[in-house]
Structure formats: structure tokens, C-alpha cells
Amino acid sequence: MKRKLDAEEQILEEGMEQFQPVNAAKRQILEGIIDKANEKRSISLRLKSNDVELLKRRAEAEGLPWQTLLSSIVHKFLSDQLVDRRSILKSMEILRDSDFMLPE
């Protein structure tokens, strides 16, 4: 059974025939760009004391250093991967109450 591709996937599929590996010089340039993008930078940040304490408690419960947890939260927010649990639960409630059948 073949899966139907969306428009973006179809463009990628058609372009695969034209794929050519990157030469060593270009690869080194691209890796340098990636390294620069992943470089860490120290910043100063003022947060409410209570928020820092809550962050430290949550980090401890997760088994992470609090700075790592904070960095992860910022990254997820900026890459649209941060999920608000309440919004998901509210959406599920709306779907359940609508004609759409969602398993209980």
C-alpha cells in the first residue's frame, strides 16, 4: 500500500533524483555553521525568587540541573514544541463534547 504524499513531500520525492553528496569543503562549511548555531552563550537573567525555587524543585524531580531544564524550556518555546497541558485537555474536552468521536 502506497502512502499519499502531501505537496511538500512530493517536491522532496521528485528532487531525490537530483541529490548529490556535498563535497568535503562545503561539508566543512556547513558543519561550522551548525557548530556555531549550537554554541552555548552565558547570559544574565532576572527571575522572581519564587519562580527560581519552583524551577529548581521541578528540575530536581526531573533529575536535571535547573539551568538545563530552563534551557530546554526556552528551546522548546522558540521551536514551537512547548506544549501546554491545559490547552490539550481543553481541546480533548471540546472534541469529546462535539460530534467527533474520541476514545474515552
C-alpha positions, 0 to 999 in steps of 0.5 A, spaced: 500 500 500 502 506 497 502 512 502 499 519 499 504 524 499 502 531 501 505 537 496 511 538 500 513 531 500 512 530 493 517 536 491 522 532 496 520 525 492 521 528 485 528 532 487 531 525 490 533 524 483 537 530 483 541 529 490 548 529 490 553 528 496 556 535 498 563 535 497 568 535 503 569 543 503 562 545 503 561 539 508 566 543 512 562 549 511 556 547 513 558 543 519 561 550 522 555 553 521 551 548 525 557 548 530 556 555 531 548 555 531 549 550 537 554 554 541 552 555 548 552 563 550 552 565 558 547 570 559 544 574 565 537 573 567 532 576 572 527 571 575 522 572 581 525 568 587 519 564 587 519 562 580 527 560 581 525 555 587 519 552 583 524 551 577 529 548 581 524 543 585 521 541 578 528 540 575 530 536 581 524 531 580 526 531 573 533 529 575 536 535 571 540 541 573 535 547 573 539 551 568 538 545 563 531 544 564 530 552 563 534 551 557 530 546 554 524 550 556 526 556 552 528 551 546 522 548 546 518 555 546 522 558 540 521 551 536 514 551 537 514 544 541 512 547 548 506 544 549 501 546 554 497 541 558 491 545 559 490 547 552 490 539 550 485 537 555 481 543 553 481 541 546 480 533 548 474 536 552 471 540 546 472 534 541 469 529 546 463 534 547 462 535 539 460 530 534 467 527 533 468 521 536 474 520 541 476 514 545 474 515 552 
